[in-house]
């Protein structure tokens, strides 16, 4: 009656831009996930370390960058770019970012029927990311999605 159609993976707290981030471990996790047949990753927040001037007392000592521009540039450079193999018997749903008539990003779904596709990630802002929203109205997850539309 039931059959497994897909596998998903999850992670959180990558904290790109922290002096303690581990991008090489995240890349390895994505590669392992791909090798195990995972077809989509869900990131539960804290994609970035957040603005150095916000957060907890002493947070500026834990951030590699004082500003969000450099932190997001770093996150884009470090983001895992991993492909997954698509079995023609089990097409892979992907999303493509498009802008609506108001210039806001929305997503369209489509299927990859064979070959390879990017291991895409769905993500949300965590509390570190939300410090930027609280302080300056900026959402790092949205910014990263606009910069890496094939991956996020």
C-alpha positions in Angstrom: 0.0 0.0 0.0 2.7 2.5 0.9 6.2 3.0 -0.6 9.0 5.4 0.3 9.1 8.1 -2.4 11.7 10.3 -1.0 14.3 10.9 1.7 14.9 14.2 3.4 17.6 15.4 5.7 17.7 18.1 8.3 20.2 20.4 10.0 20.3 23.6 11.9 22.7 26.1 13.4 25.4 26.3 10.7 26.2 29.8 12.0 28.1 30.8 8.8 30.3 33.7 9.8 31.0 32.5 13.4 34.5 32.0 14.4 33.4 28.5 15.4 31.5 27.5 12.2 32.5 24.3 10.5 31.7 24.6 6.7 33.8 21.6 5.9 31.6 19.4 8.1 28.4 20.8 6.5 29.8 20.1 3.0 30.6 16.5 4.1 27.1 16.1 5.6 25.6 17.2 2.3 27.8 14.8 0.3 26.9 11.9 2.7 23.2 12.8 2.4 23.4 12.7 -1.4 25.2 9.4 -1.3 22.5 8.0 1.0 19.7 9.1 -1.5 18.5 12.2 0.4 16.6 14.4 -2.1 16.1 17.6 -0.1 17.5 19.2 3.1 15.6 21.2 5.7 17.6 23.8 7.6 15.9 24.8 10.8 17.5 28.1 11.4 20.6 30.0 12.4 22.0 29.9 8.9 24.4 32.8 9.8 26.0 34.0 13.0 23.9 37.2 12.7 25.0 40.8 13.1 28.1 41.1 15.3 26.7 44.1 17.1 23.5 42.3 18.1 22.6 39.3 20.2 24.3 38.4 23.5 26.9 40.4 25.3 30.3 39.7 23.7 28.7 38.4 20.5 31.0 40.6 18.5 33.9 38.4 19.7 32.3 35.3 18.2 31.6 36.8 14.7 34.2 36.7 11.9 32.6 39.7 10.3 31.2 42.9 11.8 28.6 43.3 9.0 26.0 41.2 7.3 27.2 41.8 3.7 30.5 40.1 4.4 28.9 37.4 6.5 26.4 36.6 3.6 29.2 36.7 1.0 31.0 34.1 3.2 27.9 32.0 3.5 27.4 32.0 -0.3 31.0 31.0 -0.8 30.8 28.2 1.7 27.4 26.8 0.9 27.5 23.1 -0.2 27.0 22.6 -3.9 26.1 18.9 -4.2 24.2 17.1 -6.9 21.9 14.2 -6.5 21.2 11.4 -9.1 17.6 11.2 -10.3 16.1 7.9 -11.0 13.7 8.1 -14.0 11.3 5.8 -12.0 11.2 8.4 -9.1 11.3 12.0 -10.5 12.6 14.7 -8.1 10.5 17.7 -7.3 12.6 20.9 -7.4 11.7 24.5 -6.8 12.5 27.5 -9.0 12.4 31.0 -7.6 10.5 33.6 -9.6 9.5 37.1 -8.8 5.8 38.0 -8.7 4.4 41.3 -10.1 5.4 43.1 -6.9 9.0 41.9 -7.2 8.6 39.5 -4.3 10.1 36.0 -4.6 7.8 33.0 -4.9 8.5 29.5 -5.9 7.3 27.3 -8.7 7.6 23.5 -8.5 8.8 21.3 -11.3 10.1 17.8 -11.7 13.5 16.6 -12.8 12.9 13.2 -14.5 16.4 11.9 -14.9 20.1 12.9 -14.8 21.3 15.1 -11.9 19.8 17.9 -9.9 21.0 20.2 -7.1 20.4 19.0 -3.5 18.2 21.9 -2.6 17.6 23.3 0.9 14.5 24.8 2.4 15.5 27.1 5.2 14.1 29.5 7.8 15.7 32.3 9.8 16.8 31.3 13.4 17.2 33.6 16.3 20.8 34.7 15.2 19.4 35.5 11.8 16.4 37.3 13.3 18.7 39.7 15.2 19.3 41.3 11.7 15.5 41.6 11.2 15.0 43.1 14.6 17.8 45.6 14.3 17.7 46.6 10.6 14.7 44.8 9.0 17.0 42.4 7.1 16.3 38.7 6.6 19.5 36.7 5.9 17.6 33.5 4.7 15.7 35.6 2.2 18.9 37.3 1.0 20.7 34.0 0.6 17.8 32.5 -1.3 17.8 35.4 -3.7 21.6 34.9 -4.2 21.4 31.1 -4.6 18.1 30.4 -6.3 19.1 27.0 -7.6 20.1 25.8 -4.2 17.6 27.4 -1.8 
